[in-house]
């Protein structure tokens, strides 16, 4: 399959398809994406992915081509997809479909009128394959613009099985159990917790998981949109909860000098310096790639513990597929990406989680990944990473906003009111 930017031939080809694929006026059901004949149609899909992710996504595109007759050209934008897409949008030549790594970018493009609303042709796939919360992640101002295609489950806690066994502890079911397990591990002579505080995003992920559970999804949305202040009592409760675990004696080393990768490797090294580390399902890749530990044997995970009986909750991340040109090929591809068939192609190759509840869990290549995927698909509350939804100046800037202030809180978790006031001041500046 060729991979190059779409050419002017697309305009003529799409004109033919519009004529041949238009409705017959009888109000009947529309054909599924695998039933549409797109022979002779060329379209473009763009995403940040490079190898090996690029090759695996191209396998999905290959299957779409085989089923429809279309030709799909893939463009890898590199990490800063907005910098690539914006000039092309201004020039009138965006890709048909783009895969955006941040919902905030989806919302920004939607507000600027750069995306095509997809409610009228994809609602059946969304209602059949996604939970209400997962489908809502593609909505901006009440209109659906995207589908959640590739997911990350950022509500997993990874532990060194030997150290847990030596301390006589088992994976806890709730927050109180986690605190008690950490104290028991400490008393056994091992510092329990590894935290990659040098990367501020790991700390916002901690907060988001706690906050979703103590405040609930609606209030989580309100704080994300800055409709309530960071001085709200729900934030106080979340910070007080975090402070139960973020304290001397429970955290290994100087966490502000330990980045994410090192927080994982020091937990699963041959001479481990901690018994557990919190972060998303991608921790497994670091364990396998950078340590001698075997995932599923030396390393395992448990879901982020429930707090005060909260419903099963997941903070997610991942990539949203959007339509940037209203073309039959683009519509069909977006519909296809919203089906389990498309997801299961990549799942079989590894390195992929789907948020679809209808994906066959047996298609995942190992038991650990199946459990991670099941937790995401069956969670009663699912929300996207709050810092990814916030203005970058507040949510995702090194040395500023949430990243810096949660590092300050990790350094001194006793000053809860002070950190709340600083968070509110930074949010007020960023949200305007």
N, C-alpha and C positions, 0 to 999 in steps of 0.2 A: 504494500500500500504506500502510495507516494505521500510525502510530508512536505508541503510548501504552502505559502499563503494563498488564499483564494484569489482567483483572477476574474477579469471581466466576463469570462465565459459563464460564470455563475449566473449573471443577470439574465442571459438568454435562456439558460437551462431552467432556471426557476420559473421563468415565464411560462414555459411549456408545461411544467409540473402543476402550476396553479390552475391552468386550463384543464388538465387531465384529472386532477385530484379534487376538484371543487365538488361541493355537495350537490345532490340531485334534487334538492328541494322537498324531499319526501319526509324529512325530519327523522330519518332512520339513524341507527347507531353509526358512529364514525369508525372506520377501520382502525385496528390496533397498529402500533408502529411496525410490527413485523409483517403486517398484511399490505402495507403501502408499497407500491412500486415506484421507486425513486431512481430507476435506471437512467443514467446520463446526468444525474444531479451531483454537483460537487459542493461540499460545504466545509466549513472550518470550525474546529474546536480548539480553544486555547486554555492552558492551565500552567501553573508554576512548575509542574513536575518535570524532573530530569530522570535519567536512568538511575535505578531500575524501575521507579514508579511509572515513568513515561512508557516503557515497553509494556508494562502490565495494563495500563489504560488503553494502549493501542490494540491489545488483544480484545478488549471490550468493543472498540471501534471496528475491528475486523469482523466481529460477529454481527454488528449492526449492518455493515456493508453487505455481508453475505445474505442477510435476511431482506434487505430492501433494494439492493442494486446500486446504492449511493456510493460515492467516493468521499471519504472524510479525511481532510488534511489536518494534522495536528501541529500546533505551534507551541513550543515551550517558551514561556515568557521570562523564566527566572523568578526569583523571589518577589521582586517588586512588580507585580502584575499591573497595578494601577498606572505605573509610569509607562508601561507599554500600551495599555488599552486607551488611555485618555487621548493621546495624539491621534490614534486610529479612529476613535469616536469623532473627534473634531474634523477629521478628513473624510468622514462618511464611509469608512471601511472597517467597522468592527468585525470580529468573528461572529459566526452565527450563534455559537454557544461558547460561553466562558465558564470556567470552574473557579470560583472565587474563594480564597482561603479565610476571609473574614466576613461575617454577617454585616459588620459595620460598613464595609465597602459595598455590599449589596444594597444596603439602605441608602448610602450616599448616592450611588448610581440611580437608584429608584427615584429619589428626591429630585435629581437633576433631569429626570425624564429619559434616561439612557437605556432602560430595560423594557422588555415587552411583558405585559401582564399575561399570566399563564392559567388563570383560574378557569377560563372557558374550555380548555381542552385537556387539563391534567388533573382535574379534581377527582376523577374516578380512581386514578392510580394512587393519589395521595391518601384518599379515604380507605382504600383497600390495603395499602402496604405500610402506612405510617401511623403511629399514634398521633393523637391530636397535638400533643406538645412538640413532637418531632416535625410534623408538617408546618406548625406555626413558625418555625425558625426561618422559613423562606418568605414570611409575610412582612410587608412594610406598609404602614398606614392603611391597614385593612385589606390590602391587595397582595395576592401571591405572585412573587417574582422568581422564586427559586425553589429547588429541591435539595435536600441534604443527601449528598451522594456518598462521600467518604467520611467516616466518622472516627473520633477518638473518644474513648471512655476515660475521663479524667477523674474517676471516682474509685480508684483501686489503690490498695496499700500492699506493698510487696515486703515479704519477710524471709529471713534466713531460717530455713526449716530446722537446721541443727541447733541453732541458738535458742529457738523457741522450745524445742524438745529438751535441751539441757536445762532451761529455766522452768520447765514444767508448765508452760502456758500453751493455750490453744488460741486460734484466731477469734478475736472478740466479736460479738454480735452488735454491741452498742458502744457509745462513746465512753461511758463509765467503765465498761470492760476494757477499752483500749487504754485508758489512763491506769487502771489497775494492772494490766499486763505490762505496761511500760515500767511501772514501779517494781513489779516482781522481777523483771529482767534486770533492772538496775541493781536490785538486791542480790542477784545471782553473780554480780561482778562484771556485767556487760552494760555499757551505755546504750540505752535502747534505740534512740531515734537519730537518724541521719537526715539533715535538712540542707538542701542546696540553696542557701540564702544569698549567695553571691549573685544568683539569677533571681531578680525580683519577681518574675512571673511565677515561680514555684510557690511563692508566698501568697500571691493573689489567688492561686488555685486552692490552697489550703482554706483561705477565708471563704471563697465562693462555695465550697462544699459545706462548710459549717453553716454559712448564712442561709443557703437554700433549705437546709433542714430546720433551722431554728425559726426562720421567718416565713417559709412557704414560697411557692412559685410566684404568686401575685405580688407579694411585697418585694421579692427578688427583682421582678420586672420593674417595679417602681423605683427601686434604688438604682438599677441599671440605667434608667432614663433620667435619673436625678429628679424624680417627682417627689421624693422624700429626701431629707438631708442626711448626711453621714453622721449627724449627731442624734439620729433617731434611736429610740430605746432598743430596737431590734439589732442595730449594729453593736450597741453596748453589750447585749447578751452574747452575740457571736464572738466578740473580742474577749469577753470574760471566759467563754468556753475554750477558745484557743489558748488563753493564758494558762489553763490547767495543764497543758502539755508543753507549751513553749516556756520552759523554765530550766534553770541550772540543774544539772544532774541527770536530766532526761535527754539532752541533746548532745551529740558527739562533736568534739572539737569546737572550732570557731565557725559556726554555720555561715557567717557573713564572708568567709574566705573559701567556702566550698561551693563549687558550681553544681549544676544538675548532674552531669555525668559522674563527677567525683562522689556526689552523694549516693549514687547507685553502686559504684565500684567499691567504695569503702564498706558497704553493707555485705557484698558478696565476694570480697577478695579472699585469698587463701588464709589470710590472717584478718578477719573482719573486725571493724571498729564500731559497728552498730548492728542492731538486730532487725531493724525495719526501716523502710523509706516510703514516703507517700509520693506518688505521681501517677500519670496516666498509663494506659496499656503499653505505651512505647518504652516503658522501663524494661520490658522483656528483651527488646532488641539490644539495649545496652548490656544487660546481663550476659546475653549470648555472645555479643561481639567483643566485649572488653574484659570478661572474667572467665574463669574456668568452671563457674557454677552452671549447672544444668537446670533450665527452667522446667518446672514440674517435678523435680527431685530435690535439688539443693535450694531452689527458690520457688516460692508460691505466692499467691495473693489472696486477699479477702476484700469484699466490698467496703467502701468507706462506711464506717459504723453509723448506725442510726442514732440520732440525738433526741431524747425525750419522746421516743415512740413515733418519730416522723416516718412518713411513707417512704418506700424505696425510692431513692433520688439519685440522679446522675447529672453531673456537670459535663457537658460534652464540648468537643471541638471538631474541626473538620472542614470540609469543602462543599460549597453550594454551587450547583449548576444553574446557570441563568441563560435566558434567551436575549441576545442583543440585536438580532435581525429577525423580523417576522417572516420566516421562510418555511415552506413545507418540510424541507430537510431538517432545519433546526428544531421545529416542533416535534418531528418524529424522533429525533435523537434525544430530546429532553424527555419525552414519554418513555423511551427505551431505558434511559438511565434511572427512571423511577420504578423499574421492575426488578424482582428478585433475579431473573435470568441474567441481567447485566451485572449485578453485584456478585453473583456466584462465580462468574468467570474470573474476576480478580481475587475473590476469596480463596479459590483453589490454588492460586499462586503464592499466597501468603502476604503479610503486610497490609491487610485490609480489614476494616470493620464496616459493616453496613448498619445504619440505624433502622432498617426496615424490619418490622415485626414478622413479615411473611417469609423471610429468608430461611432456608433449610439449615438449621444449626449443624447438621451432619456434614455440610459442605466445608466447614472450617477444618484446617489441616491437623489441629491438635486440640486436646481437651482444655488446656489453659485458655486458648483463644476462644473456644466455644463458650466457656464460662464468662469471659469478658463480654463477648457479644450478647449473650443472653441477658446479662445484667443491664446492658444498654437498651436492648429491645423491649424488656419487660418492666423497666422503671416506671413508676407512677408519676414521678415528677422528672422532667428533663429540661434543662436550661443550658444555653450556650455560655461559654466562658464570658463572665461579665467584663473583664478587662479588654477582651476583643471587641466588645460591643460599645465600649466607651470611646470618647474622642481620644486619639492617640496621645495627646499631651497629658492626659490623665491616666489612661489605661495601659499604655505600652511604650513608655519612653524610659530608657535607662537613666537612672539618677534623678527621676522626677515622678510626680504623681503617685499612683498606687504602688508602683514598684519600690520607690525610695521609702515611702512612708511605712509600708509593711516591713521593710528592712529595719527602719527605726523602731517599729513596734517589737520586732523580734529581739532587737538589742535591749529594749526595756519594756516588757509587757505590763508593767505596773501602771503606766500612765495612759489609761484607757481614754479618759475624757480629753486629754491633751492631743492624742493621736486622732481622735474623732474630729476635733476642731480643725486640725491641719488637713485632714482628708476633705472635710467640707469646704474649706477655703480653696484647696486645689481643684476640687470638682466645680465649684462656682466659677472659677476662672476659665476652666476648659469648656464647660457647657455654655458659658455666656449667659 
